[in-house]
Amino acid sequence: MRHLLGCLIALGAMVLAPVAAQAVPPRKVEKAVLPDAGSSDEIIVQALSLPRDALPVNVRWAPVDNTQVNIAYERADQFLACAFDKASRDWLRKAVEGPPSLASTEYAQGMVIVTNWGCYPPLGSSPPWNPALAGQDILHRGILLERTLRAFAPDASLDAVQTFDPVVRARFRKVETDHNRYRQNPEKSGFVVAACLVQTQPVLATRLFHAPQGSDLVRGLEQAMLVNAPECLEGVKKLSVEPTTLRVYLIDAFYRWLLAARNVPTLIPASGA
């Protein structure tokens, strides 16, 4: 949990403080050709090699052990895949659709886990599993959201016609203002940035949802989204992000924009449906 907390702090810093500038000798560079919604995934991956000083936003990857982060994600995803299939729809809806950081939402998320304890590693496993924190883990919440999308909307997609529709935008703003009222920084800052990135680049966000977690494509898509939307970063020109954590926030925002676009309160059918 400690390394995941560090990742959240790094993400929250995206809007709270720019990365310290470093002295770089001036050099002449060609104008960078940035990927956009019409670019292929292969080109998006190649965006990682663009010179940073030629970009409007300098994106660096946080100095954390990404292997450990990815292992934590893969383990949680493996166990939640089992719990998701076995959990009651009522608990799932409360966990997925409840306001983040609200006690009842965290309780529901914990119930999805503890009522399906056979899916989870035994106590004393490495890294240790703390059931007391099960409902408060943002990583688990993000995986539940992604599992919901893959189970009930596997072909989900967004485009700018939807995210810039005045009715959809007004609906999103009204619902999310209430939905996120209990969130505190850095989680709140992370979601605000992610929501802006998904709105401005819904096609790239759709690709990210369908991209394999931990892949170079995910990093390329994240970099492209950050570089192409400086308006979402409140003037920050240099930032450091942890790609797995950023993906969790982007999937969260993608899910919430999808609900707004479809004008539905949830993707999870009622029990027995």
C-alpha contacts under 8 A as a table, 3 or more apart, distances in Angstrom:
res1	aa1	res2	aa2	distance
1	M	4	L	5.17
1	M	5	L	6.25
2	R	5	L	5.18
2	R	6	G	6.46
3	H	6	G	5.03
3	H	7	C	6.40
3	H	64	V	7.74
3	H	69	V	7.39
4	L	7	C	4.95
4	L	8	L	6.41
4	L	69	V	7.04
4	L	245	T	7.91
5	L	8	L	5.11
5	L	9	I	6.36
6	G	9	I	5.12
6	G	10	A	6.27
7	C	10	A	5.05
7	C	11	L	6.27
7	C	62	A	7.81
7	C	64	V	7.81
7	C	241	V	7.70
7	C	242	E	5.94
7	C	245	T	6.42
8	L	11	L	5.07
8	L	12	G	6.07
8	L	186	P	6.34
8	L	187	E	7.03
8	L	245	T	6.95
9	I	12	G	5.08
9	I	13	A	6.22
9	I	186	P	6.06
10	A	13	A	5.21
10	A	14	M	7.04
10	A	62	A	6.99
10	A	240	S	6.64
10	A	241	V	6.01
10	A	242	E	7.08
11	L	14	M	5.43
11	L	186	P	7.15
11	L	190	G	6.11
11	L	240	S	7.38
11	L	241	V	5.54
11	L	242	E	6.96
11	L	245	T	7.57
11	L	246	L	6.93
12	G	15	V	6.23
12	G	16	L	6.43
12	G	185	N	6.74
12	G	186	P	4.28
12	G	187	E	6.74
12	G	189	S	5.58
12	G	190	G	5.49
13	A	16	L	4.64
13	A	17	A	5.28
13	A	18	P	7.07
13	A	186	P	7.56
13	A	239	L	7.78
13	A	240	S	7.96
14	M	17	A	6.25
14	M	18	P	6.51
14	M	190	G	7.86
14	M	233	L	7.03
14	M	236	V	7.32
14	M	239	L	5.75
14	M	240	S	7.00
14	M	241	V	7.49
15	V	18	P	7.34
15	V	189	S	6.60
15	V	193	V	7.59
15	V	233	L	5.91
15	V	234	E	6.64
15	V	236	V	6.99
16	L	189	S	7.98
17	A	236	V	7.41
18	P	236	V	5.35
18	P	237	K	6.75
18	P	238	K	5.59
18	P	239	L	5.69
19	V	238	K	5.23
19	V	239	L	5.13
19	V	240	S	6.81
20	A	238	K	7.59
21	A	238	K	7.42
29	V	54	A	6.74
30	E	54	A	7.59
31	K	54	A	6.53
32	A	50	L	6.90
32	A	51	P	7.86
32	A	54	A	5.94
32	A	55	L	6.77
34	L	47	A	7.07
34	L	224	A	7.28
34	L	228	N	7.64
35	P	38	G	7.64
35	P	39	S	5.54
35	P	43	I	6.75
35	P	44	I	5.78
35	P	47	A	6.95
35	P	224	A	6.37
36	D	39	S	5.40
36	D	204	L	7.71
36	D	224	A	7.41
36	D	228	N	7.81
37	A	201	Q	7.33
37	A	203	V	5.71
37	A	204	L	5.93
39	S	43	I	6.26
39	S	44	I	6.82
40	S	43	I	5.35
40	S	44	I	6.46
41	D	44	I	4.93
41	D	45	V	6.34
41	D	217	L	6.91
42	E	45	V	5.27
42	E	46	Q	6.45
42	E	217	L	7.78
43	I	46	Q	4.96
43	I	47	A	6.43
44	I	47	A	5.15
44	I	48	L	7.71
44	I	217	L	7.03
44	I	220	G	5.23
44	I	221	L	6.04
44	I	224	A	6.89
45	V	48	L	6.03
45	V	216	D	6.31
45	V	217	L	5.20
45	V	219	R	7.31
45	V	220	G	4.38
45	V	221	L	7.08
46	Q	49	S	5.77
46	Q	50	L	7.59
46	Q	220	G	7.09
47	A	50	L	5.48
47	A	220	G	6.05
47	A	223	Q	7.54
47	A	224	A	7.01
48	L	219	R	7.73
48	L	220	G	5.82
48	L	223	Q	7.19
50	L	54	A	7.42
50	L	55	L	7.73
51	P	54	A	5.49
51	P	55	L	7.04
52	R	55	L	5.37
52	R	57	V	7.77
52	R	58	N	5.41
52	R	59	V	7.37
53	D	56	P	7.85
53	D	58	N	6.93
55	L	58	N	6.18
55	L	227	V	6.87
56	P	227	V	6.27
56	P	228	N	7.99
56	P	230	P	7.30
56	P	237	K	6.81
57	V	226	L	7.11
57	V	227	V	5.09
57	V	230	P	6.69
57	V	236	V	7.47
57	V	237	K	4.69
57	V	238	K	5.82
57	V	239	L	7.75
58	N	227	V	7.48
58	N	237	K	5.94
58	N	238	K	4.52
58	N	239	L	6.35
59	V	223	Q	6.57
59	V	226	L	7.59
59	V	227	V	7.56
59	V	238	K	6.09
59	V	239	L	5.38
59	V	240	S	6.03
59	V	241	V	7.46
60	R	238	K	7.74
60	R	239	L	6.21
60	R	240	S	4.71
60	R	241	V	6.49
61	W	240	S	5.27
61	W	241	V	5.07
61	W	242	E	5.72
61	W	243	P	7.15
62	A	240	S	5.07
62	A	241	V	5.00
62	A	242	E	5.08
64	V	242	E	7.57
65	D	68	Q	5.57
65	D	69	V	6.62
66	N	69	V	4.92
66	N	70	N	5.99
66	N	242	E	7.76
67	T	70	N	5.16
67	T	71	I	6.09
68	Q	71	I	5.03
68	Q	72	A	6.15
69	V	72	A	5.16
69	V	73	Y	6.25
69	V	244	T	7.17
70	N	73	Y	4.96
70	N	74	E	6.03
70	N	214	G	6.50
70	N	244	T	7.01
71	I	74	E	5.07
71	I	75	R	6.06
72	A	75	R	5.30
72	A	76	A	6.14
73	Y	76	A	5.20
73	Y	77	D	5.98
73	Y	139	L	7.15
74	E	77	D	5.02
74	E	78	Q	6.04
75	R	78	Q	5.12
75	R	79	F	6.35
76	A	79	F	5.33
76	A	80	L	5.94
76	A	139	L	7.88
76	A	140	H	6.61
76	A	143	I	7.71
77	D	80	L	5.09
77	D	81	A	5.90
77	D	140	H	7.81
77	D	143	I	6.23
78	Q	81	A	5.31
78	Q	82	C	6.92
79	F	82	C	5.38
79	F	83	A	6.41
79	F	119	C	5.40
79	F	120	Y	5.53
79	F	121	P	7.98
80	L	83	A	4.76
80	L	84	F	5.58
80	L	113	I	7.68
80	L	119	C	7.48
80	L	140	H	7.72
80	L	143	I	7.45
80	L	144	L	7.21
81	A	84	F	5.23
81	A	85	D	6.50
81	A	147	R	7.27
82	C	85	D	5.50
82	C	86	K	6.56
82	C	119	C	5.72
83	A	86	K	5.12
83	A	87	A	5.71
83	A	112	V	6.63
83	A	113	I	6.48
83	A	116	N	5.56
83	A	119	C	6.06
84	F	87	A	5.38
84	F	92	L	7.74
84	F	112	V	7.48
84	F	144	L	7.47
84	F	147	R	7.44
86	K	116	N	7.00
87	A	91	W	6.94
87	A	92	L	6.74
87	A	112	V	5.73
87	A	115	T	7.54
87	A	116	N	6.99
88	S	91	W	5.48
88	S	92	L	6.32
88	S	112	V	7.80
88	S	271	S	7.39
89	R	92	L	4.96
89	R	93	R	6.04
89	R	268	I	7.15
89	R	269	P	7.36
89	R	270	A	6.37
89	R	271	S	5.41
90	D	93	R	5.27
90	D	94	K	6.36
90	D	270	A	7.25
90	D	271	S	6.80
91	W	94	K	5.16
91	W	95	A	6.08
91	W	108	A	5.61
91	W	109	Q	7.41
91	W	111	M	7.09
91	W	112	V	6.34
92	L	95	A	5.08
92	L	96	V	5.91
92	L	108	A	7.35
92	L	109	Q	7.42
92	L	112	V	6.79
92	L	268	I	7.83
93	R	96	V	5.21
93	R	97	E	5.53
93	R	98	G	7.44
93	R	266	T	7.44
93	R	268	I	6.41
94	K	97	E	5.49
94	K	98	G	5.14
94	K	104	S	7.93
94	K	105	T	6.05
94	K	108	A	5.85
94	K	109	Q	7.68
95	A	98	G	5.66
95	A	105	T	5.14
95	A	106	E	6.85
95	A	107	Y	7.80
95	A	108	A	4.87
95	A	109	Q	4.65
95	A	112	V	7.81
95	A	141	R	7.77
96	V	105	T	7.84
96	V	109	Q	7.74
96	V	141	R	7.20
96	V	144	L	6.72
96	V	145	L	6.21
97	E	265	P	7.80
97	E	266	T	6.71
98	G	102	L	7.48
98	G	104	S	7.60
98	G	105	T	5.03
98	G	179	H	7.52
99	P	102	L	5.71
99	P	105	T	6.34
99	P	179	H	4.88
99	P	180	N	5.92
99	P	181	R	7.57
99	P	182	Y	7.12
100	P	105	T	6.54
100	P	106	E	7.57
100	P	179	H	7.33
100	P	180	N	6.26
100	P	182	Y	6.59
100	P	183	R	6.22
101	S	105	T	6.92
101	S	106	E	6.55
101	S	136	Q	7.26
101	S	182	Y	5.70
101	S	183	R	5.76
102	L	105	T	5.32
102	L	106	E	6.33
102	L	182	Y	6.23
103	A	106	E	5.15
103	A	107	Y	6.03
104	S	107	Y	4.96
104	S	108	A	6.16
105	T	108	A	5.10
105	T	109	Q	6.24
105	T	135	G	7.63
106	E	109	Q	5.06
106	E	110	G	6.09
106	E	134	A	7.92
106	E	135	G	4.15
106	E	136	Q	5.63
107	Y	110	G	5.01
107	Y	111	M	6.14
107	Y	135	G	5.72
108	A	111	M	4.95
108	A	112	V	6.35
108	A	135	G	7.09
109	Q	112	V	5.23
109	Q	113	I	6.68
109	Q	134	A	7.05
109	Q	135	G	4.72
109	Q	136	Q	7.91
109	Q	141	R	7.38
110	G	113	I	5.15
110	G	114	V	6.06
110	G	131	P	7.70
110	G	133	L	7.87
110	G	134	A	5.03
110	G	135	G	4.09
110	G	136	Q	7.87
111	M	114	V	5.10
111	M	115	T	5.57
111	M	135	G	7.77
112	V	115	T	5.80
112	V	116	N	6.53
113	I	116	N	5.39
113	I	117	W	6.19
113	I	120	Y	7.95
113	I	134	A	6.96
114	V	117	W	4.97
114	V	131	P	7.38
116	N	119	C	5.86
116	N	120	Y	7.65
117	W	120	Y	5.44
118	G	121	P	7.90
121	P	125	S	6.46
121	P	129	W	7.38
122	P	125	S	5.86
122	P	129	W	7.67
123	L	128	P	6.75
123	L	129	W	6.01
123	L	130	N	7.81
124	G	128	P	5.59
124	G	129	W	7.09
125	S	128	P	5.13
125	S	129	W	6.71
126	S	129	W	7.63
130	N	133	L	5.73
130	N	134	A	6.83
131	P	134	A	4.99
132	A	135	G	7.51
133	L	136	Q	5.27
133	L	137	D	6.30
134	A	137	D	5.78
134	A	140	H	7.68
137	D	140	H	5.45
137	D	141	R	6.47
138	I	141	R	4.95
138	I	142	G	6.08
139	L	142	G	5.15
139	L	143	I	6.31
139	L	245	T	7.78
139	L	248	V	7.01
140	H	143	I	5.10
140	H	144	L	6.17
141	R	144	L	5.08
141	R	145	L	6.32
142	G	145	L	5.13
142	G	146	E	6.31
142	G	248	V	5.24
142	G	249	Y	7.27
142	G	251	I	7.11
142	G	252	D	6.33
143	I	146	E	5.00
143	I	147	R	5.97
143	I	248	V	7.52
144	L	147	R	5.01
144	L	148	T	6.07
145	L	148	T	5.06
145	L	149	L	6.38
145	L	251	I	7.38
145	L	252	D	6.57
145	L	255	Y	7.15
146	E	149	L	5.07
146	E	150	R	6.19
146	E	251	I	6.65
146	E	252	D	7.86
147	R	150	R	5.09
147	R	151	A	5.97
148	T	151	A	5.19
148	T	152	F	5.95
148	T	153	A	7.51
148	T	267	L	7.23
148	T	268	I	7.05
149	L	152	F	5.47
149	L	153	A	4.86
149	L	154	P	5.89
149	L	156	A	7.30
149	L	255	Y	7.31
149	L	267	L	7.55
150	R	153	A	5.64
150	R	154	P	4.32
150	R	155	D	7.90
151	A	154	P	6.18
152	F	267	L	6.23
152	F	268	I	6.71
153	A	156	A	5.21
153	A	267	L	7.39
156	A	206	T	7.39
156	A	258	L	7.76
157	S	202	P	7.85
157	S	203	V	7.36
157	S	206	T	5.27
157	S	258	L	7.70
158	L	162	Q	6.66
158	L	163	T	7.33
158	L	202	P	5.22
158	L	203	V	6.08
158	L	205	A	7.80
158	L	206	T	6.22
158	L	258	L	6.90
159	D	162	Q	5.59
159	D	163	T	6.48
159	D	201	Q	7.73
159	D	202	P	5.03
159	D	203	V	5.50
160	A	163	T	5.01
160	A	164	F	5.61
160	A	165	D	7.88
160	A	199	Q	7.20
160	A	200	T	7.12
160	A	201	Q	7.20
160	A	202	P	6.14
160	A	203	V	7.63
161	V	164	F	5.66
161	V	165	D	5.92
162	Q	165	D	5.22
162	Q	168	V	6.70
162	Q	261	A	5.97
163	T	168	V	6.47
163	T	169	R	6.35
163	T	199	Q	5.28
163	T	200	T	7.57
163	T	202	P	7.26
163	T	257	W	7.22
163	T	261	A	7.10
164	F	168	V	7.19
164	F	169	R	6.27
164	F	199	Q	7.21
165	D	168	V	5.27
165	D	169	R	6.04
166	P	169	R	5.09
166	P	170	A	6.06
167	V	170	A	5.22
167	V	171	R	6.14
168	V	171	R	5.03
168	V	172	F	6.03
168	V	260	A	5.82
168	V	261	A	5.67
168	V	263	N	7.94
169	R	172	F	5.09
169	R	173	R	6.11
169	R	260	A	7.79
170	A	173	R	5.17
170	A	174	K	6.13
171	R	174	K	5.24
171	R	175	V	6.07
171	R	260	A	6.14
172	F	175	V	5.33
172	F	176	E	5.81
172	F	256	R	7.66
172	F	257	W	6.68
172	F	260	A	5.36
173	R	176	E	5.33
173	R	177	T	5.90
174	K	177	T	5.50
174	K	178	D	6.83
175	V	178	D	5.57
175	V	179	H	5.99
176	E	179	H	4.63
176	E	180	N	5.76
176	E	256	R	7.97
177	T	180	N	5.75
177	T	181	R	6.22
178	D	181	R	5.33
179	H	182	Y	7.86
180	N	183	R	5.46
180	N	188	K	7.53
183	R	187	E	6.38
183	R	188	K	5.30
184	Q	187	E	5.83
184	Q	188	K	5.22
184	Q	189	S	7.99
185	N	188	K	4.85
185	N	189	S	5.71
185	N	190	G	7.79
186	P	189	S	5.31
186	P	190	G	6.13
187	E	190	G	5.04
187	E	191	F	6.24
188	K	191	F	5.26
188	K	192	V	6.21
189	S	192	V	5.14
189	S	193	V	6.24
190	G	193	V	5.37
190	G	194	A	6.14
190	G	246	L	7.84
190	G	249	Y	6.52
191	F	194	A	4.96
191	F	195	A	5.91
191	F	249	Y	5.86
191	F	250	L	7.68
191	F	252	D	7.69
191	F	253	A	6.70
192	V	195	A	5.21
192	V	196	C	6.36
193	V	196	C	5.26
193	V	197	L	6.25
193	V	232	C	5.89
193	V	233	L	6.81
194	A	197	L	5.02
194	A	198	V	6.15
194	A	246	L	7.89
194	A	249	Y	5.92
194	A	250	L	5.08
194	A	253	A	5.90
195	A	198	V	5.25
195	A	199	Q	6.17
195	A	250	L	7.17
195	A	253	A	4.93
195	A	254	F	7.40
195	A	257	W	7.78
196	C	199	Q	5.14
196	C	200	T	6.16
196	C	232	C	5.64
197	L	200	T	5.34
197	L	201	Q	5.92
197	L	202	P	7.75
197	L	205	A	7.94
197	L	225	M	6.38
197	L	226	L	7.18
197	L	229	A	6.66
197	L	232	C	6.47
197	L	250	L	7.82
198	V	201	Q	5.17
198	V	202	P	4.91
198	V	204	L	7.90
198	V	205	A	5.65
198	V	250	L	6.95
198	V	253	A	6.65
198	V	254	F	6.17
198	V	257	W	7.80
199	Q	202	P	5.61
199	Q	257	W	7.63
200	T	229	A	7.06
201	Q	204	L	5.56
201	Q	205	A	6.27
201	Q	225	M	6.67
202	P	205	A	4.85
202	P	206	T	6.05
202	P	254	F	7.96
203	V	206	T	5.03
203	V	207	R	6.39
204	L	207	R	5.00
204	L	208	L	6.17
204	L	221	L	6.53
204	L	225	M	7.05
205	A	208	L	4.96
205	A	209	F	6.31
205	A	221	L	7.89
205	A	250	L	7.25
205	A	251	I	7.94
205	A	254	F	6.82
206	T	209	F	5.18
206	T	210	H	6.56
206	T	254	F	7.66
207	R	210	H	5.17
207	R	211	A	5.99
207	R	221	L	7.80
208	L	211	A	4.90
208	L	217	L	7.95
208	L	218	V	6.02
208	L	221	L	6.39
208	L	222	E	7.84
208	L	247	R	7.87
209	F	251	I	6.45
211	A	215	S	7.51
211	A	217	L	6.70
211	A	218	V	6.21
212	P	215	S	5.68
212	P	217	L	7.68
212	P	218	V	7.09
213	Q	218	V	6.73
213	Q	244	T	7.39
214	G	218	V	6.64
214	G	219	R	7.96
214	G	243	P	7.85
214	G	244	T	6.71
215	S	218	V	5.38
215	S	219	R	6.94
216	D	219	R	5.15
216	D	220	G	6.18
217	L	220	G	4.97
217	L	221	L	6.04
218	V	221	L	5.15
218	V	222	E	6.11
218	V	243	P	7.56
218	V	247	R	7.80
219	R	222	E	5.10
219	R	223	Q	6.07
219	R	243	P	6.22
220	G	223	Q	5.18
220	G	224	A	6.09
221	L	224	A	5.06
221	L	225	M	6.12
222	E	225	M	5.14
222	E	226	L	6.21
222	E	243	P	7.41
222	E	246	L	7.88
222	E	247	R	7.73
223	Q	226	L	5.19
223	Q	227	V	5.96
224	A	227	V	5.19
224	A	228	N	5.93
225	M	228	N	5.31
225	M	229	A	6.22
226	L	229	A	5.43
226	L	230	P	6.67
227	V	230	P	6.33
229	A	232	C	5.68
229	A	233	L	7.50
230	P	233	L	5.29
230	P	234	E	7.16
230	P	235	G	6.77
230	P	236	V	7.48
230	P	237	K	7.76
231	E	234	E	5.98
231	E	235	G	7.04
233	L	236	V	5.39
236	V	239	L	7.03
241	V	246	L	6.91
242	E	245	T	5.64
242	E	246	L	6.16
243	P	246	L	5.09
243	P	247	R	6.08
244	T	247	R	5.09
244	T	248	V	6.45
245	T	248	V	5.12
245	T	249	Y	6.64
246	L	249	Y	5.23
246	L	250	L	6.22
247	R	250	L	4.95
247	R	251	I	6.05
248	V	251	I	5.30
248	V	252	D	6.25
249	Y	252	D	4.99
249	Y	253	A	6.23
250	L	253	A	5.07
250	L	254	F	5.94
251	I	254	F	4.88
251	I	255	Y	6.07
252	D	255	Y	5.25
252	D	256	R	6.40
253	A	256	R	5.10
253	A	257	W	6.11
254	F	257	W	5.22
254	F	258	L	6.10
255	Y	258	L	5.09
255	Y	259	L	6.39
256	R	259	L	5.17
256	R	260	A	6.40
257	W	260	A	5.00
257	W	261	A	6.08
258	L	261	A	5.03
258	L	262	R	6.10
259	L	262	R	5.20
259	L	263	N	5.70
259	L	264	V	5.35
259	L	265	P	6.37
259	L	266	T	6.63
259	L	267	L	7.56
260	A	263	N	4.87
260	A	264	V	6.75
264	V	267	L	7.36
266	T	269	P	7.79
269	P	273	A	5.86
270	A	273	A	5.48
